Amino acid sequence: MKSDPKECLYCQNNETLNNLMIEIAKLSVSRVFIFKEQTYRGRCLMAYKDHVDDLNLLSDDDRNAFMADVAKVTRAMQKVFNPDKINYGAYSDTLEHLHFHLIPKYKGGPDFGGVFRMNPQKVYLTDAEYEQMAEDLKKEIL
Ligand SMILES: [Zn+2]
């Protein structure tokens, strides 16, 4: 482990985290968030429960549980938002806490057929819209 959990937004649940995303559920080994920037309608993020740098450091059981959580959420996203494809992004170059960006893509929509942008800072919803989105997703996830 290279980084300090004390400086990790997922471990600290700090303002940086709250500015970027809204936690909507806890699953077996992960936390589910709605990413506030919604250029890609329905964009979510999942973080592993502990401060672990990479998928390949988990035990088989924990890795399988994490991937099962991820699939559960993308299945829900597919149902709620009906995207043409969901992209999975796991980077963590500088933030060494295992997390996946889950990006719905729509034919004719932003960056379809290409790589999603990390944070275009263009589309934000109202609190009521985030709440509705959380409710719709939770109905399918939990
Ligand atoms: Zn962390």
Residues whose N, C-alpha, C, O or C-beta is under 5 A from the ligand:
A	BS01	ZN	P5 C8 Y10 C11 H51 H97
